[in-house]
């Protein structure tokens, strides 16, 4: 019936030689929810095409408002969780410690790269760090010693200041007077002893002089006798007298020296003892006079100087900035090399079974390139092979790690379980303008019996916009990265550039350029 009506209308319009466009169909009715419910918009449907009389191959479309949901349905299969174990940096593989079929635990050492170059650098770096550490500790120890000595000086200066301000105590005065009495007694003893020594020396000198006088007379007599009667007897007597004279003269000289020495010692000892008496008496007088303002001022200055020295010592006790920077640099170098050596050790990131070895010792491996493949039969995931083509507006579909998906297993139709995209390998462009990628999806399906190889349908919501303006994709003309429509206004038609948003197989979101109710015409299709 609609086809017959369309044929009659077309024939009539051709006979009238005028083109009249059929008005767009009325909007679809909206479901009214029951009391207390929420309003549910009907599923989006393409506007009813209105054929043009003049160009029967063209279709008119009306801009509508509604919810746009961009969903992607993919097919996948249940597999064991597999992870490629790779180094974080490149190098020459030194050893592999597992074989295909071995069971490994999480944290187990699987392989390692050659670290001979790094080991030598690490030994040198540790030696430098140890030298810097010893230098820093020695500097700190010396500085602390200076601080302690400066603190002792401050305490001593403060004690002296307190004593100067306090004045003498009775016991101090008593001790000072006792010291004076002792000094006076010592002076008396010195005088007596020095006088005795001097007098003894004087007596010895007088005795020596008397003997010298006697010897001189004896020498004169023997000389005269020898001159009168020169013979052997007189000659021997003369020689003996002359020798006795020499000895007597020596004794007189020694006695004179001893006397002079004792006299000088007496003066010095007595003078010294008198000075001690005077000093001790001055101490008593000072104690009796009370605090001396001059002494107090000097003590205060001494305290101030000691405090300045203490502050300077404390400032010097702080770590030398250059030395601290040097030890920080050497420690950082040790840490860097240790981390680099550790990064050349391949540690299992999960427990499982070795299913493949992708390298062998002696060859160079690249960073992030799998060396060992592990599979865990106790853990499952879904692998999705997705051929993603370009949509009508030239955009591509992208999934991101952590994106939430819905999973429905073929063995359990109607049961939907939550899932998360856990791995998105790199996309590689091909010659036919398609992108190929494999996604890994974890899921939660407690109580469900699943086997490796079970099929599943994965649905991903790529975007959702409520109350959006939209047109079907065939109403939008895409030229490179720009979008256009043929807007119909009465009998006129205008090509208008628009801005689009979300694109689905059935809907294109209109962000700017059109309003609700606008009519656009599709492109002329070839006859």
C-alpha positions, 0 to 999 in steps of 0.5 A: 500500500505505501509503495502504491501511494508513493507511486501515485504521488510521484506520478502526480507531481511529475504531471504538475511539473512542480516539486513538493517535499513530504513533511517529516513524520511526527515525533515518536511518542514518549512512554509515560511511566507509572506513578513513582517511576522514572521516565524512560526514553524510547530507544533511538531510531532513525528518522522516517525518511521522506522521499523527495519528489524531484529527486526520489533517491534523496532522503530528508532527516530531522534533527532529534533530541535524545540519549546517545549511547556508544557501545562496542560489542566484542567477542573473546575467549577465556584463557589462562592469565599470561604475563611476559616477564621483561627487564626494565633496561636493555643488556646482555642476558647472563643467565636464565634460572628456569626452564619451560614447564617449571613452576615459579613463585611470585618474587622468584629470580628468573634471569639476570643480565650481565652486571660486570661493568656495574659491579666495578662502578658500584665498588668504586662508588662505595669506596668514594662514599665511605671516604666521604662518610669518614670525612664527615664523621671526623669533621662532626667529631672535631666540631663536637669536641670544640663545642664541649670545650667552649661549654666548659669555658662558659661554665668556668667564666660564669662560676668566676662571675658568680664568685666576683659578685658574691664576695668572700665567705667567712671560711674563705677569709679564714683560709686567706688569713691562715695563708698569710700566717703561713707566709709570714712563718715561711718568711721567718724560716727563710730569713733564719736559714739564709742567715745561717748559711751566710754566716757559715760561709763567712766563718769559712771565708775568715778561716781560709784568710787566716790560713792564707796569712800563715802560709804566706809567712811560712812561704816568705821564711822558706824563700829567705832560707833557700836563698841563704843556704841553697841546698836540697833541704831548703829547696824542698821546703821552699817548694812545699811552702809555695804549693801550700800558698797556692792551695791556701789562695784557692781556698780563699777564693772558693770561700769568697764565692760561697759567701757571695752566693749565700748573701745573694741567695739570702736576699732573693729568698727573703724578697720572694717570701716577703712578696708571698706575704704581701700577696696573701695579705692583699687577698685578705684585704680584697676579701674583706673589702667585698666585691670589686666592680672592676673584677665583676666587669672583667668576669662579665666580659669573660663570660661574654667572650666564652659565649661568643666562642661557644656560639662560633663552635656550634656554628662550625659543628654544623655539617659543611654544606659542600661536604654534605652535598658531596656525601649526598652525591656519592650516596645517590650514585651508590643507590643509583648503581644498586637500583640499576643492578637490581633492574638487571635481575628479572623477578617473577611478578606472579606465580605460575608455570613457565610456558616459553623462553624468548631469549637465551644467555649471551644475546642482547635483550631490549627493555620491556621485551618479554624474555620469559612467559608465565601462565597461571592456571588458577587465574583466568582472563578474557582475551579480545581480538578486535579489528577496529576500523574507521567510523563514518566520521574518521575517528577510531575506537580506543579502550583504556586500562581500567575501563569497566566492561560488561561480560556475558559468557556464551555458556551462560546466556543472559547473565552479565558480569562486571569486568575491567580492561587490564591490558591494552597492547600497542596498536599497529597500523596496517596497509588496509587502514585497520588497526589490530589489537588484543585486550586482556579483560579481568572479570568477576564471576563467582560460582561459575564453572568456566574452562579455557576456551569458553567464548564470551561477549564483551560490551564496552560503553565508549560514551553516553550523552543524555538529551543530545541532538543527533542525526543518523550517520548517512545524513552527515557528509565528512570531508577529511576532518570536517563535517557538513550537512545539506540543511533544507529550509523551505525550497532552499538548500544550504551546505552547512559545516557542523561540529560533531561529538559521539559517533555510533553506528546509528547516531551522530551527536551534533554539538554545534551548527543545528538545532532540534527540528532542523531538516537536512537532506542526504547526498544524491545516490547514484541511480 
